[in-house]
Amino acid sequence: MALADEKYIRVTTFKRDGTAVSTPTWVVALDGGRIGFYTSSTSGKAKRLKNNPAVVVQPSDSRGRAKPDTEPVNGTAIVVTGAERDAVYELVVAKYGFMTKLTRVLAKIGGFVKRKDQPYADRGVVITLNE
């Protein structure tokens, strides 16, 4: 099964000091064999990718635990806005449907509780795999 066919993948990004941080994400297929997902401009992923575009991706469960018998794949990620972000967003909504609406509501509630309104899915991430 291709990475883009998975429900979740674990995306590992790297802090400035080289520390790896893994996060489960939804994933969609993009043209040219690339994969993508959306995120917030205030997320740790987006901030880390600004400093280091290297990523490692691997099929996972919803908690980010790697699926058995799968191998990590290295890649390079870019954070996108505008039409590129919109294309990624539309593909995610088409693949995940109602769950995208639910996570948006939960993010709004979380922002209200924390008294910190954060943008939701205002950035796309496009990953080119080194396969």
N, C-alpha and C positions, 0 to 999 in steps of 0.2 A: 504494500500500500504506500502511495506517495505521501509525503508530509502534508501536502495541501488537502488530502482526503481525510486526514485525522480531524477529530473533534477538537482536541487540545494539543498544543505543543508547549514544551518548556523552552523558553527563550532565555539564554544566559547572556547578560551584558556584563561589562567590567567597569569597576570604579577606577578613579585615577591611580590608585595605588595597586591596581591589578586584581583586587578582590572580585571574585565572580559572584553575581547575584542572579538567581534563576527565578523566573516568574511564569506561571501558566498563562497561555493566551489562546484565543480562538485564532484560526488561521484560514486563509483563503488562497486559492490559486490565482496568480497573475500571469500576464503574457510573458513569454520568454523564459518559462521555467522558474520564475520568481514566485515568492510567497509574500503575503502581507497580513497585517492586522491593524487595528486602530488603538489609540491610546490618548491620554490627556497630555497636554503640553506641560503640565505640572507634575507628571508622574516621574518616578525615579528612572524608569526605562528611557524616557525621552531625554532627561538630563544626562544620563550616562552615555547615551548614543551621540550626544553633541561632542563629547570628549574622546570617544573611542567607538568607531563604527563596527568593530569586530563583534560577532555574535556566535553562539553555538546553539543549535536547535536540536530537539529530540522529541519524538512522540511521548505524550504523558497523559496522566489522568487530570481531573479538574483541580487537583491540589499540587500539580507540578512534579509528581513522582514519575520518573521515567518508566515507560512501558517495558516489560521484560523482552529480551531478545531484540532490542532496537539499539542502534548505534547513533551517537551524536554526529551532527554534520556542522562544519564550520561555514560561516558566511559573512557577508558584509551588509550592514543595514544603513538605510538613509531615512530620515524623518521627512515626510512630505506634507504639503498643505495644498490648498486650492483644488484644482481639478483632479490632481493625482490622489489627494486625500479623499475626495468625493467618490472616486471610482472604487477605492478600497472600502469605504464606508458602505456603499451600495451592495458590494459583493458580500460583506459580512452580514448585512441585514437580510439579504436573499438566502444565505446559508443558515443563519441562526434564528431568524424570524422573531417570534414573541420574546425570546430570551434577551434580545437587544433592548426591547422596550422595558422589560423587567429590570435589567441592570441599570438602565438610565434612571428609573424611579428610585432604585436603591441608592444610587450615587447622590441623587438630589436629597434624599432623606439623610444620608450620611453627612453631606455638606451642611445641612440645616442643624443637625445635632452637634457637629463640630464647630458650627458658626464660621465655616470657611467654604464659600462657594467656589467650586473648582470646575473648569470647563470639562465637558464630557466628550470624548472622541473627536477632539478638534485637531488631531494629528493622525496621519497614517504612517505606517512603517513598512518599507519595502525591503525585502531581504533577497539578495542574490547569493545563491548557495555555491559553495566551492566543491561541486561533485565531479 
